[in-house]
Amino acid sequence: MSTNLSETQKLIQLLNLSGDPDARTDEDIFVGHTPPQARERVFGGQVLGQSIIAASKTVEDDRTIHSMHGYFLRAGDASLPITFGVQRLRDGRSFSARRVHAYQEGVPILSMIASFQTHAEGLDHQDTMPEGVPDPESLPTTADLLGDIDHPMAQELAYGRPFDIRYISQPLFLRGAKERLAVNAVWMKTTAPMPEDAAMHRAALAYASDYTLLEPILRRHGISWMAPGMSVASLDHAMWWHRPCRVDEWLLYVQESPSASGARGLSTGRIFNRAGELVATVAQEGMVRLPREK
């Protein structure tokens, strides 16, 4: 069984993309890989994080990503490498725009637009971090919840992820929530320290933001991830980084779903550091199909 350190090292390795300066049309080309896993499909957060790293490699070091909007076009095959093509749309005095396509076997699996900015001073306000939230140290780990279940997916969730995810409400792994509220909240951080690289921390935050964002939709309807015949898939993902952050320190991820209809659900999330600073905001629409909807 892998140690916590090795799982974080896998995250660092998958975010270290290789480049080929000779493989270029109007795109910069990078290649990423998926670590061995129990699932056949690539985790969407992985493709987001790798796409952000690819785009970051084409901008000046003083420009950090502040927003991205991406569409998941096809499921990724975990057994195949992923090619990232980055188009340099614009470099202005303080902003840079990039378009990233992630390809497998010549077809795009994700399309993203990302924007980068140099540091600037300006107006400053934010939402307030929720009060009365239990400390992460007081909450069970995923290994505490699933570690005794002899199943590949349970073992991967318990021990094979680079992030320690601790639920404030009842997790939805095995059963639906008793309280049918369209909200969800978790503490999260990497299981080991990350390099001193702001781009990697922001990419890793995008990676982790995809873990639980659709759960407010399931929680509102009393559905667990084990519901027979249910089909769930991320359709798009938008993210805004507001302030510097570290993913190897505890972050509070508060999520809610304002609407679900037409076999789709929308969720939004706010991510706070432990000092109460709002470091990022996220939005995602997902497909949620139950057997009767097929």
C-alpha positions in Angstrom: 0.0 0.0 0.0 1.3 3.4 -0.9 2.4 5.9 1.8 0.9 9.4 2.1 4.2 10.9 0.9 4.2 8.8 -2.3 0.7 9.9 -3.2 1.6 13.6 -2.9 4.7 12.8 -4.9 2.5 11.4 -7.6 0.5 14.6 -7.7 3.8 16.6 -8.0 4.9 14.3 -10.8 1.7 14.5 -12.8 1.8 18.3 -12.6 5.4 18.3 -14.0 4.6 18.1 -17.7 7.3 17.6 -20.3 7.5 19.9 -23.3 8.7 19.5 -26.8 10.0 22.8 -28.4 10.0 21.2 -31.9 6.4 20.0 -31.6 4.6 23.3 -32.3 2.2 24.8 -34.8 0.4 27.7 -33.2 0.4 25.8 -30.0 3.0 24.9 -27.3 2.9 21.2 -26.7 3.2 19.4 -23.4 2.6 15.8 -22.4 1.1 14.5 -19.1 0.5 11.0 -17.7 -2.0 9.4 -15.2 -0.6 7.5 -12.3 -1.8 3.9 -11.8 -5.3 3.9 -10.4 -8.4 1.7 -9.9 -10.5 3.7 -12.3 -10.4 3.4 -16.0 -11.3 7.1 -16.5 -9.1 10.0 -15.8 -10.2 12.1 -12.8 -11.4 15.5 -14.2 -9.5 17.5 -11.6 -6.3 15.9 -12.9 -6.9 17.3 -16.4 -7.8 20.7 -15.0 -4.6 20.8 -13.0 -2.4 19.6 -15.8 -4.0 22.1 -18.3 -3.2 24.9 -15.8 0.4 23.9 -15.5 0.7 23.7 -19.3 -0.7 27.2 -19.7 1.5 28.5 -16.9 4.6 27.3 -18.6 3.9 29.8 -21.5 3.6 33.0 -19.4 6.1 35.1 -17.6 6.9 34.0 -14.0 5.4 37.2 -12.5 1.9 36.3 -14.0 -0.3 33.9 -12.0 -3.6 32.3 -13.1 -6.6 34.2 -11.7 -9.4 32.5 -13.7 -10.2 29.6 -16.0 -13.3 28.2 -17.7 -13.2 24.7 -19.1 -15.5 22.2 -20.7 -15.1 18.4 -20.3 -15.7 17.1 -23.8 -14.9 13.4 -23.4 -14.0 11.0 -20.7 -10.2 10.5 -20.5 -8.6 7.1 -20.7 -6.3 6.5 -17.7 -4.1 4.1 -19.7 -3.1 6.8 -22.3 -0.9 9.9 -22.1 -2.6 13.3 -22.5 -1.2 15.9 -24.9 -1.8 19.5 -24.0 -1.8 22.2 -26.7 -1.5 25.8 -25.5 -2.4 28.6 -27.8 -1.1 32.1 -26.8 -4.1 34.3 -27.4 -2.8 37.5 -26.0 -0.1 39.1 -23.8 -0.9 42.5 -22.6 0.8 44.9 -20.1 -0.7 43.0 -17.1 -2.9 40.2 -18.4 -2.2 37.1 -20.5 -4.8 34.8 -22.1 -4.3 31.2 -23.0 -6.4 28.5 -24.7 -5.6 24.9 -23.7 -6.9 21.8 -25.4 -6.2 18.4 -23.8 -6.0 15.6 -26.4 -6.1 11.8 -26.4 -5.7 9.9 -29.7 -6.1 13.2 -31.6 -9.4 14.4 -30.1 -9.9 16.9 -27.3 -11.1 15.7 -23.9 -11.1 19.2 -22.4 -11.1 22.7 -23.7 -10.1 25.6 -21.4 -9.6 29.4 -21.5 -7.3 30.7 -18.8 -6.3 34.2 -17.8 -3.1 35.3 -15.9 -2.2 38.6 -14.3 0.7 40.4 -12.7 0.3 41.4 -9.1 -1.7 44.6 -8.6 -3.1 46.6 -5.7 -6.8 47.6 -5.6 -10.2 47.3 -3.8 -10.4 44.4 -1.3 -13.4 42.7 0.2 -14.7 39.1 0.6 -17.4 36.8 1.9 -17.0 35.8 5.6 -15.8 32.3 6.4 -18.6 30.3 8.1 -18.4 30.2 11.9 -18.7 27.2 14.2 -17.0 24.8 11.8 -15.2 21.9 13.6 -11.5 21.9 13.3 -10.1 19.4 10.8 -8.1 17.6 13.5 -11.4 16.6 15.2 -12.9 15.0 12.1 -12.3 11.4 10.7 -10.1 10.8 7.7 -11.3 9.0 4.6 -9.1 6.1 5.8 -11.0 6.0 9.1 -14.3 5.8 7.1 -13.4 3.4 4.3 -10.0 1.8 5.1 -11.5 -1.4 6.4 -13.6 -2.0 3.1 -11.9 -4.6 0.9 -12.7 -3.0 -2.5 -10.3 -1.3 -4.9 -12.2 2.0 -5.1 -12.6 2.1 -1.3 -8.9 1.5 -0.8 -8.0 4.1 -3.4 -10.2 6.7 -1.8 -8.8 5.8 1.7 -5.1 5.7 0.8 -4.5 6.5 -2.8 -5.4 10.2 -3.1 -2.9 13.0 -2.7 -5.4 15.0 -0.6 -6.7 14.4 2.9 -10.4 15.2 2.7 -12.4 15.5 6.0 -16.1 15.8 5.8 -18.0 18.2 8.2 -21.3 16.6 7.3 -22.1 12.9 6.8 -20.1 11.6 3.8 -22.1 10.2 0.9 -19.8 7.3 0.1 -22.2 4.5 1.2 -25.6 6.2 2.0 -27.5 9.3 1.3 -27.7 12.2 3.7 -30.5 12.3 6.3 -30.8 16.0 6.1 -31.7 16.9 2.5 -29.9 20.2 2.2 -28.1 21.3 -0.9 -24.9 22.1 0.9 -21.6 20.4 1.6 -18.4 21.3 3.3 -15.0 19.6 3.7 -11.5 20.5 5.0 -8.8 19.5 2.6 -5.0 19.6 2.2 -2.3 17.5 0.6 -1.0 14.6 2.6 2.6 15.9 2.4 4.3 19.2 1.7 4.3 20.7 -1.8 7.1 22.6 -3.6 7.4 26.4 -3.2 5.8 27.0 -6.6 2.7 29.2 -6.7 1.6 27.9 -10.1 1.7 24.3 -8.8 -0.3 25.2 -5.7 -3.0 26.9 -7.8 -3.1 23.9 -10.2 -3.3 21.5 -7.3 -6.2 23.5 -5.8 -8.1 23.2 -9.2 -7.3 19.4 -9.0 -8.9 19.1 -5.5 -11.8 21.4 -6.3 -13.3 18.7 -8.5 -13.5 16.1 -5.7 -16.7 17.0 -3.9 -18.3 19.8 -5.9 -21.3 17.9 -7.1 -22.2 16.4 -3.7 -24.6 19.2 -2.7 -26.8 18.0 -5.6 -26.8 14.4 -4.3 -27.2 15.5 -0.7 -30.3 17.6 -1.5 -32.0 14.4 -2.9 -30.8 11.9 -0.4 -28.6 10.1 -2.9 -25.2 8.4 -2.2 -22.4 7.7 -4.7 -23.5 4.0 -4.5 -27.0 4.6 -5.9 -27.6 1.7 -8.4 -27.5 2.8 -12.0 -26.7 6.5 -11.3 -24.5 8.3 -13.9 -22.6 11.4 -12.8 -20.2 13.4 -14.9 -18.7 16.9 -14.8 -19.7 19.0 -17.8 -17.8 22.2 -17.2 -15.7 23.9 -14.5 -15.0 27.5 -13.8 -12.6 28.8 -11.1 -11.4 32.2 -9.8 -8.3 32.5 -7.6 -8.6 35.6 -5.4 -5.6 35.4 -3.0 -2.4 33.4 -2.6 -2.9 29.9 -1.2 -1.1 26.8 -0.1 -2.7 23.4 -0.6 -0.4 21.7 2.0 -2.2 23.7 4.7 -5.8 23.2 5.7 -8.5 24.8 3.4 -12.2 24.9 4.1 -14.3 24.1 1.0 -17.9 25.2 1.3 -20.3 24.2 -1.5 -23.9 24.6 -2.4 -26.3 23.8 -5.3 -28.7 26.5 -6.3 -30.5 24.4 -9.0 -30.9 21.0 -10.5 -33.1 20.2 -13.6 -33.0 18.5 -16.9 -30.6 15.8 -15.6 -28.1 18.6 -14.8 -27.1 20.2 -11.5 -25.2 23.3 -10.7 -22.9 23.7 -7.7 -20.7 26.6 -6.5 -17.9 26.5 -4.0 -15.9 28.9 -1.8 -12.5 28.0 -0.5 -11.1 29.7 2.6 -7.7 29.3 4.3 -7.6 28.7 8.0 -7.1 32.4 8.6 -10.5 33.1 7.1 -9.2 34.5 3.7 -11.3 33.6 0.7 -8.7 32.2 -1.7 -10.9 30.9 -4.5 -14.4 30.5 -5.9 -15.5 27.6 -8.0 -18.6 26.7 -10.2 -19.4 23.5 -12.0 -22.4 22.0 -13.8 -22.7 18.2 -13.8 -24.8 15.6 -15.5 -26.7 13.6 -12.9 -28.9 10.8 -14.4 -30.9 8.3 -12.4 -32.1 5.0 -14.0 -35.6 6.3 -14.6 -34.1 9.3 -16.6 -32.4 7.1 -19.2 
